[in-house]
């Protein structure tokens, strides 16, 4: 059995329950507290921001998830609990303590995540007071409530789910994420939560999450800023039954592919929902000397404000692309570069390809999505990045974020 694009309200992952509600962190009264819990301790893995300024929940969760076990994650939105000193550290611990008490589980099995405004003290009493209520609302079909409670400037919840047979057992991998701005994940302002009912070895689970996040979340950008709070969790309940998956045999590859699909679809939704974004563009770099160089070029082009504003204005300003390539800090031959927009060549050997190329590319750039392919003709390595335009609305949203 294979199911894709399962509606959020129909997503259920055996072994897990979810809930979300408003506890008064957000001035609007929108949902701002979320909880997920499993029936028993899960194999678990997490990857977190590589920003050296880390929020208190990141530090605590990274320490606890390193053991490879987790049974619950409590999340708040509207306040990042970042740059809050000792008070923030205590608040993160208090959130996990309150959740553990409400669920009657060990506190060391509870992780925490926060998102929102940096530098403000979390109203911890509102969170802890609401914990028994949200624990009482946990339900297998509550993922929609959970997904809505973790949002900040997002237009709406983001989710992905895949269900298919591995051997004789039906297995589900589902995930939700949030994020629209401060998006340039570097996780070895996204919060992402993946759950599966497959039985998975905890050491191998950590490897799968790290490698698949690197191939998906770490290859997207909205504005080039890496958050203090980026966190991605993967929990495996084992409720589907069957032998424990622990490597890249046929069954293991099947699960890895499911994890990749869910992460890739979530990552694309992040870019599509970029603050003020109107276009999603894939930057494909080919012909680099090595993969590292290809990724550096793709990331530099994807993050260039000049390229991103040109995308927003549907302006085929190819000089901006070449300038970004040259600023990536890798060895290239400036005279060899080709640039294509979908099936139209705009640049050939670093010169305008044809008299009508800009007119044809302008038409392509008015689409909501397309691909920019940059051929360096310097080697055989390649890489991709997903980006979006930078619009007037992005400036407005972020200028007014704290007001």
C-alpha positions, 0 to 999 in steps of 0.5 A: 500500500502506498499513499501520498499527499495524505490530508493533514487531518487524516495523518496518524502514526501508530504509537503517537498522539498529538495535541495543540492549544493556546496558552497565552504566549501569542497576543493574538490568542492563536495556538502556541503550545504543542505536545507529541507523545509516544506510548513508550520510549522511542528510538530517536534522533535529532539535528540542530542549528550550527549557529553558535548562538543557540536557544536554551531548548536547543542545548537541552534537547541536543543533550537529551536526544544524544542518548537515542531515546525520547518519549515526548516533545513539548513545543511553544511558538511566539517566543524563541527562549533564545538569548535569555541566559540562566532564566531561559535555561530554567524555563526550558527545564521547567517545560520538560518537567511539567510535560513529564509530570503530566504524562507520568514519564521520566523527564530525561525522555522529554525534549523541548523546542521553541520558536518566535521572538528572540531575547524575550523571557518566556511566560513560563507560568502560562506554559506549565499551567496549560500542561495538564490540559494539553496532555489530556487532549492528546489524540492519535488524530491530533497532528493538525492541532500540533502543526498549527500550534508551532507556527509563527509567520507561516501562512499555514501548517506544512506536512507530508506523509508517506505510507507503504509496505516494507516487507510484510508490514505497512509503515508510515513516515509523517512529518510537520514543519514550520518556518517562513523567514530566517531560513537557511538551515545549517543543522548538522527558523525551522522546527521539524518533527518526523515520526515513523512506526517502523522499528529502527536501530537508534544508531542507524536512525541518527545516521539516516536523519543527519544524511537526509537532512543534509540533502534536503533541509540544508539545501534550501534558503529563503533569506540566508539567515540560520536560526538560533532555534533550528531543530529537526527530530525523528522518532520511531515507535516500532508499532508497525512490527517486524524486524529492526531496521539497522542498515542499507539493505532493501528494507532499510533503503525503503525506509530511508527513501520514505524519510527523504521524501517527507523531508524533501516535501517539507523543505520545498513547502518551507521555501514556497511559504517564504515570507513574501515569496512569489516564486520558487527557483531551483539552482542547479550547478553542474560541472564543478571540480568537486561536490563541495565547490558545487554546493558553495556556488549553488548556495552563493547564488541562491542567497544573493539578494541581487539574484533574489530581487531579480527573480522577484522582478522577473529580470533576466539580469545574468550579470548578477548570477555570474557575479555571485558565482565569482564570489563563491570562493571556488576555482572556476574559469570565468570564460566557460560559464553557461547559464540556462533557465529551464530549456532556454540558454541565457549565457554561453561562455560567460556572454549573452547567448543570443539576441532574443535570450533575455526576452525568452527568459523573462517569460520563463521568470514570470512562472511561479517555479523554474530552474536556473542551471549553471554549468561551470565546465570545470569538472563533473560534480554537481549540487542543487539549492532551492531558493525564492524571490526577495520581495517588498512584503519580506521587508514589511513582515520583518520590519513589523515582526515585533510590533 
